[in-house]
């Protein structure tokens, strides 16, 4: 799998998880019901947990692989991405530590600024990776 494909797969995992979280938050699951019905949301939280630590490194590898001109601009964003992914990981791990995951808990997770920042980062990268988007020039060799 190419670096770009691996990065896209991580982004898709995060985006799909967020969509599932929105649907779960709307279900009104609470208390004991949260223990029984939180299997799928827990699985998506785990998938997101695995995807987050790799995002910044994959994007950095892609910039290097493509020999993009003005790479320092990308590296500054990669630092932000690394921090935002780390900031989003902490509340995800906190939710995973709970025996029951209610809709309200997921709704609160979705509302966290750390999750919002990460999603915005991911949406930006996804647009940059879009084959129809203008590509950054490669460095002169």
WORA-V650490 format. One record per backbone hydrogen bond with DSSP energy under -0.5 kcal/mol. CO is the residue of the C=O (numbers start at 1). NH is the residue of the N-H. E is the energy in kcal/mol with one decimal. If there is no record, write none. Layout:
co=CO nh=NH e=E
co=CO nh=NH e=E
//
This chain:
co=2 nh=6 e=-2.5
co=3 nh=7 e=-2.8
co=4 nh=8 e=-2.6
co=5 nh=9 e=-2.2
co=6 nh=10 e=-2.0
co=7 nh=11 e=-2.4
co=8 nh=12 e=-2.7
co=9 nh=13 e=-2.1
co=10 nh=14 e=-2.0
co=11 nh=15 e=-2.7
co=12 nh=16 e=-3.1
co=13 nh=17 e=-2.2
co=14 nh=18 e=-2.2
co=15 nh=19 e=-2.0
co=16 nh=20 e=-2.3
co=17 nh=21 e=-2.8
co=18 nh=22 e=-2.2
co=19 nh=23 e=-1.9
co=20 nh=24 e=-2.8
co=21 nh=25 e=-2.6
co=22 nh=26 e=-1.2
co=24 nh=27 e=-1.3
co=24 nh=29 e=-0.6
co=25 nh=28 e=-0.6
co=29 nh=103 e=-3.0
co=29 nh=104 e=-0.6
co=30 nh=33 e=-1.2
co=30 nh=34 e=-0.8
co=31 nh=34 e=-1.2
co=31 nh=35 e=-0.8
co=32 nh=35 e=-0.7
co=32 nh=36 e=-1.5
co=33 nh=37 e=-2.6
co=34 nh=38 e=-0.7
co=34 nh=101 e=-1.0
co=38 nh=42 e=-2.6
co=39 nh=43 e=-2.2
co=40 nh=44 e=-2.2
co=41 nh=45 e=-2.2
co=42 nh=46 e=-2.3
co=43 nh=47 e=-2.2
co=44 nh=48 e=-2.3
co=45 nh=49 e=-2.6
co=46 nh=50 e=-2.0
co=47 nh=51 e=-1.7
co=48 nh=52 e=-2.3
co=49 nh=53 e=-0.7
co=51 nh=54 e=-0.9
co=51 nh=55 e=-0.8
co=52 nh=55 e=-1.0
co=54 nh=58 e=-2.6
co=55 nh=59 e=-2.5
co=56 nh=60 e=-2.4
co=57 nh=61 e=-2.4
co=58 nh=62 e=-2.2
co=59 nh=63 e=-2.2
co=60 nh=64 e=-2.3
co=61 nh=65 e=-3.0
co=62 nh=66 e=-2.4
co=63 nh=67 e=-0.5
co=63 nh=68 e=-1.6
co=64 nh=67 e=-0.9
co=67 nh=139 e=-4.2
co=68 nh=71 e=-0.6
co=70 nh=73 e=-1.6
co=70 nh=74 e=-0.7
co=71 nh=75 e=-2.7
co=72 nh=76 e=-2.0
co=73 nh=77 e=-1.3
co=74 nh=78 e=-2.8
co=75 nh=79 e=-1.9
co=76 nh=80 e=-1.4
co=77 nh=81 e=-3.0
co=78 nh=82 e=-2.6
co=79 nh=83 e=-2.0
co=80 nh=84 e=-3.1
co=81 nh=85 e=-2.7
co=82 nh=86 e=-1.9
co=83 nh=87 e=-2.6
co=84 nh=88 e=-2.0
co=85 nh=89 e=-1.7
co=86 nh=90 e=-1.3
co=87 nh=91 e=-0.7
co=88 nh=92 e=-1.3
co=89 nh=93 e=-2.6
co=90 nh=94 e=-1.9
co=91 nh=95 e=-2.3
co=92 nh=96 e=-2.4
co=93 nh=97 e=-1.3
co=95 nh=98 e=-1.7
co=100 nh=102 e=-0.6
co=102 nh=106 e=-1.9
co=103 nh=107 e=-2.7
co=104 nh=108 e=-2.5
co=105 nh=109 e=-2.2
co=106 nh=110 e=-2.9
co=107 nh=111 e=-1.5
co=108 nh=112 e=-0.8
co=109 nh=112 e=-1.1
co=112 nh=116 e=-2.3
co=113 nh=117 e=-2.7
co=114 nh=118 e=-1.9
co=115 nh=119 e=-2.7
co=116 nh=120 e=-2.4
co=117 nh=121 e=-2.3
co=118 nh=122 e=-2.7
co=119 nh=123 e=-2.9
co=120 nh=124 e=-2.1
co=121 nh=125 e=-2.4
co=122 nh=126 e=-2.8
co=123 nh=127 e=-1.9
co=124 nh=128 e=-2.2
co=125 nh=129 e=-2.5
co=126 nh=130 e=-0.8
co=130 nh=133 e=-1.8
co=137 nh=69 e=-3.6
//
